[in-house]
Amino acid sequence: MHRITEILKIIRNSFKNKPIRLLGNTKIEKVCLPKIRKNKTIDIVWICSGCLGDYSYCGTKLAKGNLISYSHEKTINEIKDAKERGCKEF
């Protein structure tokens, strides 16, 4: 980690004046992904990702993009699956 600025300078110089795109526009739904629960009775179900605001001090919208909702079907399927595995709280 102590050489991160040096590495970034090397990368920047190798691309000269070409823009480097690090953030993509891919919207991968976090629902129905495998997870390891610390508490077997509680499941956290993702229903959306992103941000509605445009605050100068917040990087969430830059990192995650505009707010998108995940599909109802996948959300319901995740809850049903978690319930079958013993979860009681969502």
DAZI-V866253 format. One record per helix or strand of 2 or more residues. SS is the DSSP state (H for helix, E for strand). FROM is the first residue (numbers start at 1). LEN is the number of residues. Records with the same first field share a line. If there is no record, write none. Layout:
SS=FROM-LEN, FROM-LEN
This chain:
H=4-12, 60-5, 72-13
E=48-2, 68-2
